[in-house]
Amino acid sequence: MLSLENAEVFYGKAQALHGVSIEVRAGEIVSLIGRNGAGKSTTLKALIGLLPIAAGRRVLNGRNVSSTRPHEMSRLGVSFVPEMRQIFPNLTVRENLLMGEVAHAPGHWTIGRVEALFPILQERANATGDTLSGGEQQMLAIARGLLSNPKILLLDEPTEGLAPMLVAAVRDSIVEINRQGVPILLVEQNLRVPLKVAHRQYIIDNGAIVWSGATADLLANRPLVERHLGI
């Protein structure tokens, strides 16, 4: 559904991605893992259009969308939940959710459905974003992303800084979102999450994909994990 093909990305004169190829197919949860600074978030930003591609291309459902801007990518069905959540702190939970519906056609995901997925959001509907816990903010960010009724969801470090109980809740929500028909590309530093939920894995190191394959194959290759992930 969504892919980068031999993508090269620069920050000024510094090259951040070196011929990166990655794809997410219908029905999948795919994980991009690697050390800090390896290029994970850069890859997501290249996929959504926040960073220009100097070479290679970005493809959505067979269409070259390399020059498509982020808001246009969103309207084409690509939803990006960034690291650090970036909810509106002075808006209530309900107002944040309503913002997720702006400029998007109705579909499967409604406020009622995301509140069923994350019941705490209904309980805290009138609380402002800046009064929420880290876990509540993350649930709100994911829910807001779903309300655009995406064809694919990009998640950047959704469990960062969360207590173990909340990590489990977010992990389970990722599985349920996928079960309800949304392919997911997951960037996650906590390897217990992607190794538990993803069908396929990509390892990125120094801005290049160094391995890709099924999760079961990665779990069976301990030397590979230790070499590239330092575990």
Legacy VTK file of the C-alpha trace (Angstrom):
# vtk DataFile Version 3.0
C-alpha trace
ASCII
DATASET POLYDATA
POINTS 231 float
0.000 0.000 0.000
2.737 2.460 0.982
6.421 2.241 0.220
9.724 4.004 -0.151
11.857 2.811 -3.055
15.610 3.472 -2.854
14.949 6.733 -1.030
17.717 9.171 -0.210
17.038 11.980 2.238
19.252 14.834 3.414
19.303 17.293 6.285
21.102 20.124 4.541
24.272 18.556 3.154
24.201 15.617 5.586
22.696 12.452 4.126
20.269 10.785 6.538
18.829 7.942 4.429
20.849 5.873 1.971
18.724 4.039 -0.590
16.034 3.014 1.888
13.347 0.656 0.598
10.456 -0.282 2.872
6.854 -1.254 2.253
3.642 -1.902 4.152
1.093 -4.221 2.566
-2.638 -4.489 3.181
-3.478 -6.131 6.490
0.020 -5.913 7.972
1.680 -4.520 11.022
5.251 -3.735 9.969
7.927 -2.553 12.377
10.989 -0.394 11.721
13.543 -0.886 14.477
17.066 0.329 15.156
19.253 2.210 17.567
18.702 5.867 18.450
19.696 8.042 15.511
19.553 5.169 13.025
17.002 6.911 10.792
13.658 5.550 11.996
11.796 8.834 12.467
13.420 10.246 9.334
11.959 7.332 7.370
8.467 8.055 8.705
8.810 11.751 7.859
9.903 10.831 4.342
6.873 8.560 4.002
4.401 11.266 5.051
6.133 14.017 3.058
7.562 16.072 5.914
11.033 15.540 4.417
11.746 15.730 0.671
13.166 12.723 -1.152
16.323 13.631 -3.041
16.391 10.347 -4.974
14.141 7.314 -5.225
10.400 7.652 -4.769
7.425 7.324 -2.450
4.544 5.169 -3.705
0.963 4.884 -2.424
-1.238 2.172 -3.922
0.883 2.052 -7.058
0.916 5.835 -7.541
4.092 7.902 -7.378
3.453 10.455 -4.624
7.043 11.616 -4.151
6.123 15.300 -4.437
2.819 15.062 -2.564
2.650 17.335 0.491
1.843 16.088 3.994
-1.739 17.404 4.146
-2.398 15.844 0.745
-0.952 12.534 1.946
-3.360 12.721 4.871
-6.308 13.213 2.546
-5.113 10.241 0.506
-5.392 8.102 3.629
-1.990 8.197 5.349
-2.230 9.157 9.033
0.892 10.009 11.044
0.973 9.959 14.852
4.266 11.678 15.686
6.642 11.147 18.543
5.768 13.308 21.586
2.038 13.113 20.636
1.583 16.814 19.732
-1.993 17.079 20.935
-3.542 20.510 21.467
-2.863 21.232 25.173
-5.496 23.939 25.607
-8.310 22.016 23.915
-10.402 19.400 25.686
-10.152 15.720 24.828
-13.412 15.954 22.870
-12.206 19.045 20.995
-8.949 17.280 20.115
-10.978 14.384 18.720
-13.181 16.718 16.700
-10.027 18.181 15.148
-9.238 14.699 13.853
-12.395 14.778 11.749
-11.609 18.050 9.973
-11.479 17.837 6.163
-11.921 14.063 6.093
-14.868 12.034 4.876
-16.843 9.962 7.396
-15.914 6.319 7.661
-15.484 3.375 10.020
-13.746 5.340 12.765
-16.038 7.624 14.738
-15.674 9.291 18.120
-17.807 6.516 19.578
-15.509 3.819 18.163
-12.278 5.432 19.365
-13.824 5.934 22.805
-14.710 2.234 22.814
-11.076 1.485 21.979
-9.818 3.908 24.647
-12.590 4.239 27.303
-10.520 6.719 29.343
-11.061 9.297 26.585
-14.802 9.276 27.229
-14.228 9.592 30.970
-11.869 12.537 30.398
-13.838 14.139 27.555
-13.921 17.594 29.167
-10.348 17.605 30.472
-7.805 19.730 28.618
-4.871 18.064 26.916
-2.305 19.497 29.302
-3.938 17.773 32.290
-3.683 14.264 30.818
-1.085 11.694 31.792
1.471 10.571 29.216
-0.504 7.427 28.513
-3.767 9.324 28.123
-2.091 11.764 25.751
-0.788 8.873 23.650
-4.214 7.275 23.453
-5.671 10.639 22.438
-3.031 11.093 19.741
-3.731 7.648 18.258
-7.496 8.185 18.471
-7.206 11.543 16.723
-5.152 9.908 13.981
-7.827 7.251 13.492
-10.591 9.816 13.115
-9.194 10.799 9.720
-10.277 7.264 8.708
-6.853 6.359 7.338
-6.002 3.617 4.902
-2.677 3.231 6.749
-1.389 4.439 10.122
2.202 5.482 10.915
3.108 5.390 14.619
6.338 6.938 15.910
7.418 5.653 19.356
3.879 5.230 20.766
5.015 3.658 24.070
7.944 5.972 24.818
8.009 6.966 28.475
4.938 4.938 29.455
4.555 2.685 32.502
4.480 -1.064 31.736
0.706 -1.322 32.247
0.103 1.484 29.754
2.612 -0.017 27.317
0.503 -3.173 27.322
-2.688 -1.169 26.743
-1.211 0.713 23.786
0.241 -2.506 22.387
-3.159 -4.204 22.563
-4.811 -1.211 20.877
-2.362 -1.499 17.965
-3.385 -5.122 17.460
-7.087 -4.198 17.617
-6.731 -1.306 15.163
-5.051 -3.657 12.726
-7.750 -6.282 13.307
-10.300 -3.658 12.289
-8.599 -3.263 8.926
-5.870 -0.623 9.256
-2.309 -1.524 8.168
0.292 -0.061 10.530
3.934 0.964 10.259
5.371 1.049 13.767
8.587 2.700 14.913
9.335 1.632 18.464
12.374 1.695 20.730
10.859 -0.815 23.160
11.524 -4.020 21.214
9.055 -6.037 23.270
6.232 -4.238 21.455
7.183 -4.748 17.775
8.441 -8.275 18.398
5.066 -9.063 19.953
2.709 -7.440 17.421
4.408 -7.010 14.022
4.210 -9.475 11.149
7.422 -8.248 9.505
10.474 -6.296 10.652
12.954 -3.915 9.065
16.225 -3.091 10.822
17.748 0.273 9.987
21.309 1.248 10.885
23.151 4.437 9.903
20.329 5.398 7.549
20.249 2.124 5.604
18.062 -0.969 5.817
20.384 -3.796 6.878
17.838 -6.591 7.295
14.174 -7.330 6.635
12.028 -10.386 7.146
9.386 -12.113 9.224
9.332 -11.523 12.962
9.819 -15.231 13.612
13.030 -15.180 11.565
14.362 -12.233 13.551
13.554 -13.876 16.873
15.486 -16.946 15.731
18.576 -14.891 14.872
19.990 -13.645 18.171
23.416 -12.654 16.745
21.687 -10.355 14.230
19.678 -8.682 16.984
22.763 -8.198 19.149
24.822 -6.829 16.261
22.360 -4.187 15.075
20.242 -3.460 18.125
22.765 -3.840 20.909
20.686 -6.171 23.058
LINES 1 232
231 0 1 2 3 4 5 6 7 8 9 10 11 12 13 14 15 16 17 18 19 20 21 22 23 24 25 26 27 28 29 30 31 32 33 34 35 36 37 38 39 40 41 42 43 44 45 46 47 48 49 50 51 52 53 54 55 56 57 58 59 60 61 62 63 64 65 66 67 68 69 70 71 72 73 74 75 76 77 78 79 80 81 82 83 84 85 86 87 88 89 90 91 92 93 94 95 96 97 98 99 100 101 102 103 104 105 106 107 108 109 110 111 112 113 114 115 116 117 118 119 120 121 122 123 124 125 126 127 128 129 130 131 132 133 134 135 136 137 138 139 140 141 142 143 144 145 146 147 148 149 150 151 152 153 154 155 156 157 158 159 160 161 162 163 164 165 166 167 168 169 170 171 172 173 174 175 176 177 178 179 180 181 182 183 184 185 186 187 188 189 190 191 192 193 194 195 196 197 198 199 200 201 202 203 204 205 206 207 208 209 210 211 212 213 214 215 216 217 218 219 220 221 222 223 224 225 226 227 228 229 230
